[in-house]
Amino acid sequence: LFCPNQSVTRGQMAAFLVRALELSDEQSDPFVDDDDSVFHADISAIAATGITRGCNPPANDRFCPDQSVTRGQMAAFLHRAFDRATK
């Protein structure tokens, strides 16, 4: 199922960005709350490239992979992703 009317989670957004930008798997593990997520490798990859900084400033040791991504968060992800892609 595609489920076009459902919200997108932060973990799913990470996967979209990894696939769109063809990012490689990273071995970093900056977040304490994503180890059980199916998107763990995607989250680590976007963190390693600076596309995400976490969901709990100023500590930023959590990613909140199951929370819906807000419009503001999506804008920040996309801004950092496109900035990275154009360098």
C-alpha positions in Angstrom: 0.0 0.0 0.0 1.1 3.5 -0.7 -1.2 5.3 1.8 -1.1 8.8 0.2 -3.1 10.4 3.0 -0.9 9.3 5.9 1.7 11.5 7.5 5.4 10.9 6.9 7.6 10.0 9.8 11.0 11.4 10.4 12.5 7.9 9.8 10.7 7.7 6.4 11.9 11.1 5.5 15.4 10.0 6.2 15.0 7.0 3.8 13.6 9.3 1.1 16.6 11.6 1.4 19.1 8.7 1.4 17.6 7.2 -1.7 17.2 10.6 -3.5 20.8 11.7 -2.8 22.2 8.2 -3.1 24.0 8.4 0.2 26.0 5.5 1.5 25.5 3.7 4.8 27.4 5.4 7.6 28.8 3.7 10.7 28.1 6.6 13.0 25.4 6.3 15.6 24.7 9.7 17.0 21.2 9.1 18.3 20.0 7.0 21.3 16.5 6.4 20.1 16.8 4.9 16.7 18.5 1.5 17.3 15.3 -0.4 16.8 14.1 1.6 13.8 14.0 0.0 10.3 15.5 3.4 9.2 18.5 3.3 11.5 21.1 3.2 8.7 19.2 6.0 6.8 19.1 8.1 9.9 22.8 7.6 10.5 23.6 8.5 6.9 21.7 11.8 7.0 23.3 12.7 10.3 26.8 12.0 9.0 26.2 14.4 6.2 24.8 17.1 8.4 21.2 16.9 7.0 19.8 16.3 10.4 20.9 17.5 13.8 18.3 15.7 16.0 14.9 16.5 17.5 15.8 17.6 21.0 18.0 20.7 21.0 20.4 21.5 22.5 21.4 18.0 23.3 20.4 16.6 19.9 21.0 13.0 21.0 17.5 11.8 19.8 16.1 11.6 16.3 12.4 10.8 17.1 12.1 8.4 14.1 8.4 7.6 14.7 7.2 11.2 15.0 5.6 12.9 12.0 7.9 15.3 10.2 6.6 18.8 10.5 6.6 21.2 7.6 9.4 23.2 9.3 11.5 20.1 9.8 11.0 19.0 6.2 12.0 22.4 5.0 15.2 22.2 7.1 16.0 18.6 5.9 15.5 19.7 2.3 17.5 22.9 2.6 20.4 21.1 4.1 20.1 18.2 1.6 20.0 20.5 -1.5 22.8 22.6 -0.1 24.9 19.4 0.2 23.9 18.2 -3.2 25.0 21.5 -4.9 28.4 21.6 -3.4 
